Amino acid sequence: MLDYTELKDKGGLVPWPTMEELPFVNVLEGKPVHSGRFDIGGFGVRTMAGVWQCTPGKFEYTYPGDEICTLLEGRISLVDENGRTHDYGPGDTFYTRKGEVATWTVFETVRKIFHIHDPDAEELAHKAA
């Protein structure tokens, strides 16, 4: 069992590939820098869970898998494919589906816990761990 009442503050965040290196991210404003920690899985694995953090900026993100996340700190605004704006802060939870495109505006450094499932990925998390 992963208990994020404890794990959310565990630390261990490491720099992730720059957003410019990721094919599913398009930076629109600023120079957002992100880092994270995988508690299950990793990049390209069917199931991933952990903690992610990002500094302010604006970017378009095409979700590589179905994701549910809960913000731990920071403030963001997401504009969905229908042009609807969603504002989120600490304690807020939202779900996005694989292939969905959202424009993120990070106003204050954001930290979230996440669970991503990509049914099309070949490698299973329990085999990658």
C-alpha positions in Angstrom: 0.0 0.0 0.0 1.2 3.5 -0.8 0.1 6.0 1.8 0.5 9.5 0.5 -0.4 11.1 3.8 3.2 10.0 4.5 4.8 9.8 1.1 3.8 13.2 -0.2 6.6 14.8 1.9 9.2 12.1 1.4 11.4 14.1 -1.0 13.5 12.3 -3.5 12.4 14.4 -6.4 14.8 14.3 -9.3 15.0 16.4 -12.4 13.0 14.9 -15.3 13.8 15.4 -19.0 13.2 19.0 -20.0 9.7 19.7 -21.3 11.2 20.6 -24.7 12.5 17.0 -24.9 9.1 15.5 -24.3 7.0 14.9 -27.4 3.7 15.4 -25.6 4.6 18.8 -24.2 4.7 22.2 -25.9 6.0 25.1 -23.8 4.0 28.3 -24.6 5.4 30.8 -22.0 8.2 30.9 -19.5 10.6 28.2 -18.7 8.8 25.7 -16.5 11.1 23.1 -14.9 9.7 19.9 -13.6 10.9 17.1 -11.3 9.4 14.0 -9.9 9.6 10.7 -8.2 8.1 7.4 -9.3 6.9 5.2 -6.5 5.5 2.7 -9.0 6.6 2.3 -12.6 8.5 4.9 -14.7 8.5 6.5 -18.1 6.9 4.3 -20.7 5.5 1.8 -18.2 1.8 0.9 -18.2 1.2 2.0 -14.6 2.9 5.0 -12.9 2.4 6.6 -9.6 4.4 9.2 -7.6 4.9 12.9 -6.9 5.5 15.6 -9.6 6.5 19.2 -9.2 6.7 22.1 -11.7 7.7 25.7 -11.6 5.6 28.5 -13.1 5.0 28.7 -16.8 2.5 27.8 -19.5 2.4 24.6 -21.6 0.2 22.5 -23.7 0.1 18.9 -22.5 -1.2 15.8 -24.4 -1.9 13.2 -21.8 0.1 10.0 -22.5 -2.2 7.9 -20.3 -5.3 8.2 -18.2 -4.4 10.2 -15.1 -5.9 11.1 -11.8 -4.0 13.5 -9.5 -4.4 15.6 -6.4 -2.6 18.9 -5.9 -0.6 19.2 -2.7 0.5 22.8 -3.1 0.5 25.6 -5.7 -2.0 27.1 -8.0 -2.8 26.1 -11.6 -5.3 26.8 -14.3 -6.1 24.2 -17.0 -8.0 24.9 -20.2 -9.5 21.8 -21.6 -10.2 20.8 -25.3 -13.6 22.5 -25.1 -12.1 25.8 -24.0 -13.4 25.5 -20.5 -11.1 26.9 -17.7 -10.6 24.9 -14.5 -8.7 26.5 -11.5 -7.1 24.2 -9.0 -5.3 24.5 -5.7 -4.2 22.3 -2.8 -6.5 19.4 -2.1 -8.2 19.5 -5.6 -8.4 16.3 -7.6 -9.0 15.9 -11.3 -9.0 13.2 -14.0 -7.8 13.3 -17.6 -8.0 10.7 -20.3 -5.3 9.5 -22.6 -4.9 11.7 -25.6 -6.7 14.6 -24.0 -5.0 18.0 -24.6 -5.0 20.6 -21.9 -3.2 23.9 -21.6 -1.6 24.3 -18.2 -0.8 27.7 -16.6 1.2 27.2 -13.4 1.0 30.4 -11.3 2.8 29.0 -8.2 5.1 26.0 -8.1 2.8 23.1 -8.1 3.3 19.7 -6.5 0.9 16.8 -7.0 0.5 13.1 -6.4 -0.4 11.2 -9.6 -1.5 7.9 -10.9 -1.2 7.3 -14.7 -2.4 4.2 -16.5 -1.5 3.7 -20.2 -3.3 0.6 -21.5 -1.2 0.7 -24.6 2.2 0.5 -22.9 3.9 -2.8 -23.3 5.7 -3.0 -20.0 3.9 -3.7 -16.7 4.9 -1.8 -13.6 5.4 -4.9 -11.5 7.9 -6.3 -14.1 9.7 -2.9 -14.4 10.2 -2.4 -10.6 
